Amino acid sequence: RKVPFALAVASLLVVLAAVLIPPSPGQSAQETGSSIHVAPSESLEEPEPGLEFAEYFNRGRKLIGERHWESALRYFSEAVTADPSNSHAWNNRGTCLWHLGRFKEAADSYSRAVELMPGFVDFHVNLGMALLELGRDREALREFNTAISIAPESQNAWLGVSVAKKRMNLHDEARE
């Protein structure tokens, strides 16, 4: 029974790889490309104080691309301090936290991104992923359903619904 769930979660992660790393401002989703891999040992990079938002954001994106989650987190934390209204910075901060296994903090960052831009489907999917990791399956299901209401074609959201329902033992409904 654990193997199918693990496979479902692994499949969800593979499908969501591109979602977890949204494009930089001015960059299209097709330009981002994404694959799951772990960076070799990471040496922490400390952000310079006093940089502009865009410098923190862009450096954080580069570090995410290199899978340097802890260093990227530091840059995105500075970015959200520099511009607390930037939903993509909050989302990217959540992505770093998620990859570091800090799911409660990731959910908090994703929630902030959703508050700032409630119509952006990927933010709801990412929040749903973090909520699944926290065992908050019903809340995760609500986020995936919200994502579907925004973008019914979102395969990531439909896969999230399936995983959440399976975890809640709603097998018949998960197949619909």
N, C-alpha and C positions, 0 to 999 in steps of 0.2 A: 504493500500500500504506500510506503514512503517513496519508492522509486518513481511511480507515476507523478506524484506531486513534485518531486525534485525535478523530474524532466519537464513538467509544466512550467515551473519557476525558471528553469534554465532557458526554456524556449522563450518565455516572456522577456528575460534579460537580453537575449540575442536580438529579439525583435525591437526592443526598446533602446538598443545601443545608440542609434541615430537620434532618438528623441531626447535622450539625456544630455546631449550636447547640442543645444540650439545654435543657430548661426549668430555670428557677431553682428552688431549693427552694420547694415550695408552689405551683408554677405547672404547669399541665398542658401537654403537648406541643402540643395544639391552640391554646393561647394564644400560643405563641411566634411562629408565622408566620415565613417566611423567604423571601428572594429574594436572588439573587446580584447584587450591584452593588458598585462600588468607590467609596469615599468620596473626596470632593475632597481636596486636599492636607490632610494631617493635621498639626496642631500637637501636639507631644508633651505629654502631661499626666503629671506626676509624682505618684505616690501620696503622701499625707501619711503620715509615720511614725506608728506607734502606734495605727492604727485596728483595729477588731475584724475578724475574718474576714469576717463578713457584709457589712461595708461595702466591703472590698476586692472580694469576690465580686460583689456587686450592681453596683458601679461598673464592674467589668470587663465584666459582661453588657451594661450600657448601651453601653459603648464598642464591644463586638462588634456590637451592633445598628446602630451608626453606622458600622461597618466601619473603626474606628480601631484597627487590629491592633497597632501598636507600643505605644500607650498601654494598650490592654486587656492586652497581654502583661505590662506592668509591674504592673498590678493583680493579675493572676492569679499572677504570681511571688510577690507579697507574700501572696496568699491561701494558696498552698501552703506558704509559710514559717510563716504563722500556724496553719494546720491541715494538716499533711502527710498526713493520713489521708483527706482529702476527694477522692474520685475525680472528682467533677464539676469541681472546680477544676483538677485535673491535665488532664482532658480539654479543658477550655476553653483552658488554657495551650497544649496541643498544637494546638488549632485556630488560635490566633493565630500560632504558629510556622509551621504549615502554610501559612497565607495569606501569610506573609512569605517563603516559599520556603526556610525553614530546616527541611528535612524530617528530618534526622537527629535534631535536637532535638525535633521534633514527635513522631517515633516513640518517643523516650525518654519523653516526657510521656504519650503514649497507653499505652505499656507499663506505666507506673506506675498509670494509671487501671485497666487490665485487671487488674493484680496486686491492686489494692484491691477491685475489684468484677468478678470474672471472669464472672459470669452476666449482665452487661449487654451486650446485643448491639451497641449503637452504638459502644461502646469498641473492640470487635474490628474493626468495619467501618472506623472511623477509623484504627486502627493499620494495617489492610490498605492503606488509601489511601496512608498515608505510606510504607509499605514498597514499594508500586508506584512511587512517585516516586523511591525510592532504587535501583530496579532489582532489588529483592529479591523477585522474583515468586513464588518457591516459598513463602517465608515469608508473603507477602501472601495467597496462596491458602490457606494453613493458617489464617490469621485469618478469612478469609471463610467457610471451611468450619466453623470453630468457631462463628461467628455463626449459620450455618444450623442447626447442631446445637442451638443455644439457641432460635432462632426460625425455623423452616422457612419461614415466610411472608415473611421479610425480603427484599423486592425489592432493596434496596441490596446485601445480601450476595450474592444471586444475580448481580446485575450485576457486582459485583466479581470473582466467580468467573469469569464470562465474559471479562472484560478480562484477568485474570491468565492464564487458559488461552490466550487468543489471543496474548498476548505470549510465552508459552512454546511457541507453535506447536502447541498441543493443540486444533486447530480442531474436530475431530469431537467431542471430549469437551465442548467449550465449548457446543455446540449442544444437548447432552442436558439 
